[in-house]
């Protein structure tokens, strides 16, 4: 099992939570980003820097994720692609993307993009709260436990 992080926009608190869980469970973590970032020195952790440009990190994750992996991303189109490959995807606010909910979330995302392109101010995402971080931690622990038992 590899825990993939779409790292350019992933909040620091979420990355720290993943590092902690990975150390505890001896799980590998692969961060993918458009630019270099510092990660803890640990043989379980690696950083892949891809070309700059829209969706380069997403494409890399999509091309390399395998069944039994976990993907951390706020990018709904990427989440839809990895869920279709049978991998759970988690939003940093603690939402698990599943086959049951990804279609609805993708449609809502596309609607909001259309509204923004028409000039409507749709606001931005809310700031990460302590509850979001706790929800993420709980979901992450459950997924790691479940996927560890499956292997």
Contact map, one row per residue, 1 for C-alpha under 8 A:
1110000000000000000000000011000000000000000000000000000000000000000111000000000000000000000000000000000000000000000000000000000000000000000000000011000
1111000000000000000000000011110000000000000000000000000000000000000111000000000000000000000000000000000000000000000000000000000000000000000000000000000
1111100000000000000000000011110000000000000000000000000000000000000011110000000000000000000000000000000000000000000000000000000000000000000000000000000
0111110000000000000000000000111100000000000000000000000000001000100011110000000000000000000000000000000000000000000000000000000000000000000000000000000
0011111001000010000000000000111100000000000000000000000000000000000000111000000000000000000000000000000000000000000000000000000000000000000000000000000
0001111111000000000000000000001110000000000000000000000011001000000000111100000000000000000000000000000000000000000000000000000000000000000000000000000
0000111111000000000000000000001110000000000000000000000000000000000000001000000000000000000000000000000000000000000000000000000000000000000000000000000
0000011111000000000000000000000111100000000000000000000000000000000000000000000000000000000000000000000000000000000000000000000000000000000000000000000
0000011111100000000000000000000000000000000000000000000000000000000000000100000000000000000000000000000000000000000000000000000000000000000000000000000
0000111111110110000000000000000000000000000000000000000000000000000000001100000000000000000100000000000000000000000000000000000000000000000000000000000
0000000011111110000000000000000000000000000000000000000000000000000000000000000000000000000100000000000000000000000000000000000000000000000000000000000
0000000001111111000000000000000000000000000000000000000000000000000000000000000000000000000000000000000000000000000000000000000000000000000000000000000
0000000000111111100000000000000000000000000000000000000000000000000000000000000000000000000000000000000000000000000000000000000000001000000000000000000
0000000001111111110000000000000000000000000000000000000000000000000000000000000000000000000100000000000000000000000000000000000000001001000000000000000
0000100001111111111000000000000000000000000000000000000000000000000000000000000000000000000000000000000000000000000000000000000000000000000000000000000
0000000000011111111100000000000000000000000000000000000000000000000000000000000000000000000000000000000000000000000000000000000000000000000000000000000
0000000000001111111110000000000000000000000000000000000000000000000000000000000000000000000000000000000000000000000000000000000000000000100000000000000
0000000000000111111111000000100000000000000000000000000000000000000000000000000000000000000000000000000000000000000000000000000000000000000100000000000
0000000000000011111111100000100000000000000000000000000000000000000000000000000000000000000000000000000000000000000000000000000000000000000000000000000
0000000000000001111111110000000000000000000000000000000000000000000000000000000000000000000000000000000000000000000000000000000000000000000000000000000
0000000000000000111111111010000000000000000000000000000000000000000000000000000000000000000000000000000000000000000000000000000000000000000110000000000
0000000000000000011111111111100000000000000100000000000000000000000000000000000000000000000000000000000000000000000000000000000000000000000000000000000
0000000000000000001111111110000000000000000100000000000000000000000000000000000000000000000000000000000000000000000000000000000000000000000000000000000
0000000000000000000111111110000000000000000000000000000000000000000000000000000000000000000000000000000000000000000000000000000000000000000000000000000
0000000000000000000011111110000000000000000000000000000000000000000000000000000000000000000000000000000000000000000000000000000000000000000000010000000
0000000000000000000001111111000000000000000100000000000000000000000000000000000000000000000000000000000000000000000000000000000000000000000000000000000
1110000000000000000011111111100000000000000100000000000000000000000000000000000000000000000000000000000000000000000000000000000000000000000000000000000
1110000000000000000001000111110000000000000110000000000000000000000000000000000000000000000000000000000000000000000000000000000000000000000000000000000
0111100000000000011001000011111000000000000111000000000000000000000000000000000000000000000000000000000000000000000000000000000000000000000000000000000
0111100000000000000000000001111100000000000011110000000000000000000000000000000000000000000000000000000000000000000000000000000000000000000000000000000
0001111000000000000000000000111110000000000011110000000000000000000000000000000000000000000000000000000000000000000000000000000000000000000000000000000
0001111100000000000000000000011111000000000000111100000010011000000000000000000000000000000000000000000000000000000000000000000000000000000000000000000
0000011100000000000000000000001111110000000000111100000010000000000000000000000000000000000000000000000000000000000000000000000000000000000000000000000
0000000100000000000000000000000111110000000000001111100110000000000000000000000000000000000000000000000000000000000000000000000000000000000000000000000
0000000100000000000000000000000011111000000000001101000000000000000000000000000000000000000000000000000000000000000000000000000000000000000000000000000
0000000000000000000000000000000011111100000000101000000000000000000000000000000000000000000000000000000000000000000000000000000000000000000000000000000
0000000000000000000000000000000000111110000000100000000000000000000000000000000000000000000000000000000000000000000000000000000000000000000000000000000
0000000000000000000000000000000000011111000000000000000000000000000000000000000000000000000000000000000000000000000000000000000000000000000000000000000
0000000000000000000000000000000000001111100011100000000000000000000000000000000000000000000000000000000000000000000000000000000000000000000000000000000
0000000000000000000000000000000000000111110010000000000000000000000000000000000000000000000000000000000000000000000000000000000000000000000000000000000
0000000000000000000000000000000000000011111010000000000000000000000000000000000000000000000000000000000000000000000000000000000000000000000000000000000
0000000000000000000000000000000000000001111110000000000000000000000000000000000000000000000000000000000000000000000000000000000000000000000000000000000
0000000000000000000000000000000000000000111111000000000000000000000000000000000000000000000000000000000000000000000000000000000000000000000000000000000
0000000000000000000001100111100000000000011111000000000000000000000000000000000000000000000000000000000000000000000000000000000000000000000000000000000
0000000000000000000000000001111000000011111111100000000000000000000000000000000000000000000000000000000000000000000000000000000000000000000000000000000
0000000000000000000000000000111000000010001111110000000000000000000000000000000000000000000000000000000000000000000000000000000000000000000000000000000
0000000000000000000000000000011110011010000011111000000000000000000000000000000000000000000000000000000000000000000000000000000000000000000000000000000
0000000000000000000000000000011110000000000001111100000000000000000000000000000000000000000000000000000000000000000000000000000000000000000000000000000
0000000000000000000000000000000111110000000000111110000000000000000000000000000000000000000000000000000000000000000000000000000000000000000000000000000
0000000000000000000000000000000111100000000000011111000110010000000000000000000000000000000000000000000000000000000000000000000000000000000000000000000
0000000000000000000000000000000001000000000000001111100100000000000000000000000000000000000000000000000000000000000000000000000000000000000000000000000
0000000000000000000000000000000001100000000000000111110100000000000000000000000000000000000000000000000000000000000000000000000000000000000000000000000
0000000000000000000000000000000001000000000000000011111100000000000000000000000000000000000000000000000000000000000000000000000000000000000000000000000
0000000000000000000000000000000000000000000000000001111100000000000000000000000000000000000000000000000000000000000000000000000000000000000000000000000
0000000000000000000000000000000000000000000000000000111111100000000000000000000000000000000000000000000000000000000000000000000000000000000000000000000
0000000000000000000000000000000001000000000000000111111111110000000000000000000000000000000000000000000000000000000000000000000000000000000000000000000
0000010000000000000000000000000111000000000000000100001111111000000000000000000000000000000000000000000000000000000000000000000000000000000000000000000
0000010000000000000000000000000000000000000000000000001111111100000000000000010000000000000000000000000000000000000000000000000000000000000000000000000
0000000000000000000000000000000000000000000000000000001111111110000000000000000000000000000000000000000000000000000000000000000000000000000000000000000
0000000000000000000000000000000100000000000000000100000111111111000000000000000000000000000000000000000000000000000000000000000000000000000000000000000
0001010000000000000000000000000100000000000000000000000011111111100000000000000000000000000000000000000000000000000000000000000000000000000000000000000
0000000000000000000000000000000000000000000000000000000001111111100000000000010011000000000000000000000000000000000000000000000000000000000000000000000
0000000000000000000000000000000000000000000000000000000000111111100000000000000000000000000000000000000000000000000000000000000000000000000000000000000
0000000000000000000000000000000000000000000000000000000000011111110000000000000000000000000000000000000000000000000000000000000000000000000000000000000
0001000000000000000000000000000000000000000000000000000000001111111010000000000001000010000000000000000000000000000000000000000000000000000000000000000
0000000000000000000000000000000000000000000000000000000000000001111110000000000000001010000000000000000000000000000000000000000000000000000000000000000
0000000000000000000000000000000000000000000000000000000000000000111110000000000000001110000000000000000000000000000000000000000000000000000000000000000
1100000000000000000000000000000000000000000000000000000000000000011111000000000000000110000000000000000000000000000000000000000000000000000000000010000
1111000000000000000000000000000000000000000000000000000000000000111111100000000000000011000000000000000000000000000000000000000000000000000000000000000
1111000000000000000000000000000000000000000000000000000000000000000111110000000000000011110000000000000000000000000000000000000000000000000000000000000
0011110000000000000000000000000000000000000000000000000000000000000011111000001001000011110000000000000000000000000000000000000000000000000000000000000
0011110000000000000000000000000000000000000000000000000000000000000001111100000000000000111100000000000000000000000000000000000000000000000000000000000
0000111001000000000000000000000000000000000000000000000000000000000000111111011000000000111100000000000000000000000000000000000000000000000000000000000
0000010011000000000000000000000000000000000000000000000000000000000000011111001000000000011100000000000000000000000000000000000000000000000000000000000
0000000000000000000000000000000000000000000000000000000000000000000000001111111000000000001000000000000000000000000000000000000000000000000000000000000
0000000000000000000000000000000000000000000000000000000000000000000000001111111100000000000000000000010011001000000000000000000000000000000000000000000
0000000000000000000000000000000000000000000000000000000000000000000000000011111110000000000000000000000001000000000000000000000000000000000000000000000
0000000000000000000000000000000000000000000000000000000001000100000000001011111111000000000000000000000000000000000000000000000000000000000000000000000
0000000000000000000000000000000000000000000000000000000000000000000000101111111111100000110000001000010000000000000000000000000000000000000000000000000
0000000000000000000000000000000000000000000000000000000000000000000000000001111111110000000000001000011001000000000000000000000000000000000000000000000
0000000000000000000000000000000000000000000000000000000000000100000000000000111111111000000000000000000000000000000000000000000000000000000000000000000
0000000000000000000000000000000000000000000000000000000000000100100000100000011111111111100000000000000000000000000000000000000000000000000000000000000
0000000000000000000000000000000000000000000000000000000000000000000000000000001111111111100000001110000000000000000000000000000000000000000000000000000
0000000000000000000000000000000000000000000000000000000000000000000000000000000111111110000000000010000000000000000000000000000000000000000000000000000
0000000000000000000000000000000000000000000000000000000000000000011000000000000011111110000000000000000000000000000000000000000000000000000000000000000
0000000000000000000000000000000000000000000000000000000000000000001100000000000001111111000000000000000000000000000000000000000000000000000000000000000
0000000000000000000000000000000000000000000000000000000000000000111111100000000001111111100000000000000000000000000000000000000000000000000000000000000
0000000000000000000000000000000000000000000000000000000000000000000011100000000001100111110000011100000000000000000000000000000000000000000000000000000
0000000000000000000000000000000000000000000000000000000000000000000001111000001001100011111000011100000000000000000000000000000000000000000000000000000
0000000000000000000000000000000000000000000000000000000000000000000001111100001000000001111101111000000000000000000000000000000000000001000100000000000
0000000000000000000000000000000000000000000000000000000000000000000000011110000000000000111111111000000000000000000000000000000000000001000000000000000
0000000001100100000000000000000000000000000000000000000000000000000000011100000000000000011111100000000000000000000000000000000000011001000000000000000
0000000000000000000000000000000000000000000000000000000000000000000000000000000000000000001111100000000000000000000000000000000100011011000000000000000
0000000000000000000000000000000000000000000000000000000000000000000000000000000000000000011111110000000000000000000000000000000000011111101000000000000
0000000000000000000000000000000000000000000000000000000000000000000000000000000000000000011111111000000000000000000000000000000000000001000000000000000
0000000000000000000000000000000000000000000000000000000000000000000000000000000000000001111001111100000000000000000000000000000000000000001000000000000
0000000000000000000000000000000000000000000000000000000000000000000000000000001100100001111000111110110000000000000000000000000000000000000000000000000
0000000000000000000000000000000000000000000000000000000000000000000000000000000000100001100000011111110000000000000000000000000000000000000000000000000
0000000000000000000000000000000000000000000000000000000000000000000000000000000000110000000000001111111000000000000000000000000000000000000000000000000
0000000000000000000000000000000000000000000000000000000000000000000000000000000000000000000000000111111000000000000000000000000000000000000000000000000
0000000000000000000000000000000000000000000000000000000000000000000000000000000000000000000000001111111110000000000000000000000000000000000000000000000
0000000000000000000000000000000000000000000000000000000000000000000000000001001100000000000000001111111111000000000000000000000000000000000000000000000
0000000000000000000000000000000000000000000000000000000000000000000000000000000100000000000000000011111111100000000000000000000000000000000000000000000
0000000000000000000000000000000000000000000000000000000000000000000000000000000000000000000000000000111111110000000000000000000000000000000000000000000
0000000000000000000000000000000000000000000000000000000000000000000000000001000000000000000000000000111111111000000000000000000000000000000000000000000
0000000000000000000000000000000000000000000000000000000000000000000000000001100100000000000000000000011111111100000000000000000000000000000000000000000
0000000000000000000000000000000000000000000000000000000000000000000000000000000000000000000000000000001111111110000000000000000000000000000000000000000
0000000000000000000000000000000000000000000000000000000000000000000000000000000000000000000000000000000111111111000000000000000000000000000000000000000
0000000000000000000000000000000000000000000000000000000000000000000000000001000000000000000000000000000011111111100000000000000000000000000000000000000
0000000000000000000000000000000000000000000000000000000000000000000000000000000000000000000000000000000001111111110000000000000000000000000000000000000
0000000000000000000000000000000000000000000000000000000000000000000000000000000000000000000000000000000000111111111000000000000000000000000000000000000
0000000000000000000000000000000000000000000000000000000000000000000000000000000000000000000000000000000000011111111100000100000000000000000000000000000
0000000000000000000000000000000000000000000000000000000000000000000000000000000000000000000000000000000000001111111110000000000000000000000000000000000
0000000000000000000000000000000000000000000000000000000000000000000000000000000000000000000000000000000000000111111111000000000000000000000000000000000
0000000000000000000000000000000000000000000000000000000000000000000000000000000000000000000000000000000000000011111111111100000000000000000000000000000
0000000000000000000000000000000000000000000000000000000000000000000000000000000000000000000000000000000000000001111111111100000000000000000000000000000
0000000000000000000000000000000000000000000000000000000000000000000000000000000000000000000000000000000000000000111111110000000000000000000000000000000
0000000000000000000000000000000000000000000000000000000000000000000000000000000000000000000000000000000000000000011111110000000000000000000000000000000
0000000000000000000000000000000000000000000000000000000000000000000000000000000000000000000000000000000000000000001111111000000000000000000000000000000
0000000000000000000000000000000000000000000000000000000000000000000000000000000000000000000000000000000000000000001111111100000000000000000000000000000
0000000000000000000000000000000000000000000000000000000000000000000000000000000000000000000000000000000000000000001100111110000000000000000000000000000
0000000000000000000000000000000000000000000000000000000000000000000000000000000000000000000000000000000000000001001100011111000000000000000000000000000
0000000000000000000000000000000000000000000000000000000000000000000000000000000000000000000000000000000000000000000000001111100000000000000000000000000
0000000000000000000000000000000000000000000000000000000000000000000000000000000000000000000000000000000000000000000000000111110000000000000000000000000
0000000000000000000000000000000000000000000000000000000000000000000000000000000000000000000000000000000000000000000000000011111000000000000000000000000
0000000000000000000000000000000000000000000000000000000000000000000000000000000000000000000000000000000000000000000000000001111100000000000000000000000
0000000000000000000000000000000000000000000000000000000000000000000000000000000000000000000000000000000000000000000000000000111110000000000000000000000
0000000000000000000000000000000000000000000000000000000000000000000000000000000000000000000010000000000000000000000000000000011111011000000000000000000
0000000000000000000000000000000000000000000000000000000000000000000000000000000000000000000000000000000000000000000000000000001111111000000000000000000
0000000000000000000000000000000000000000000000000000000000000000000000000000000000000000000000000000000000000000000000000000000111111100000000000000000
0000000000000000000000000000000000000000000000000000000000000000000000000000000000000000000000000000000000000000000000000000000011111110000000000000000
0000000000000000000000000000000000000000000000000000000000000000000000000000000000000000000111000000000000000000000000000000000111111111000000000000000
0000000000001100000000000000000000000000000000000000000000000000000000000000000000000000000111000000000000000000000000000000000111111111100000000000000
0000000000000000000000000000000000000000000000000000000000000000000000000000000000000000000001000000000000000000000000000000000001111111110000000000000
0000000000000000000000000000000000000000000000000000000000000000000000000000000000000000000011000000000000000000000000000000000000111111111000000000000
0000000000000100000000000000000000000000000000000000000000000000000000000000000000000000011111100000000000000000000000000000000000011111111100000000000
0000000000000000100000000000000000000000000000000000000000000000000000000000000000000000000001000000000000000000000000000000000000001111111110000000000
0000000000000000000000000000000000000000000000000000000000000000000000000000000000000000000000000000000000000000000000000000000000000111111111000000000
0000000000000000000000000000000000000000000000000000000000000000000000000000000000000000000001010000000000000000000000000000000000000011111111100000000
0000000000000000010010000000000000000000000000000000000000000000000000000000000000000000010000000000000000000000000000000000000000000001111111110000000
0000000000000000000010000000000000000000000000000000000000000000000000000000000000000000000000000000000000000000000000000000000000000000111111111000000
0000000000000000000000000000000000000000000000000000000000000000000000000000000000000000000000000000000000000000000000000000000000000000011111111100000
0000000000000000000000000000000000000000000000000000000000000000000000000000000000000000000000000000000000000000000000000000000000000000001111111110000
0000000000000000000000001000000000000000000000000000000000000000000000000000000000000000000000000000000000000000000000000000000000000000000111111111000
0000000000000000000000000000000000000000000000000000000000000000000000000000000000000000000000000000000000000000000000000000000000000000000011111111100
0000000000000000000000000000000000000000000000000000000000000000000000000000000000000000000000000000000000000000000000000000000000000000000001111111110
1000000000000000000000000000000000000000000000000000000000000000000100000000000000000000000000000000000000000000000000000000000000000000000000111111111
1000000000000000000000000000000000000000000000000000000000000000000000000000000000000000000000000000000000000000000000000000000000000000000000011111111
0000000000000000000000000000000000000000000000000000000000000000000000000000000000000000000000000000000000000000000000000000000000000000000000001111111
0000000000000000000000000000000000000000000000000000000000000000000000000000000000000000000000000000000000000000000000000000000000000000000000000111111
0000000000000000000000000000000000000000000000000000000000000000000000000000000000000000000000000000000000000000000000000000000000000000000000000011111
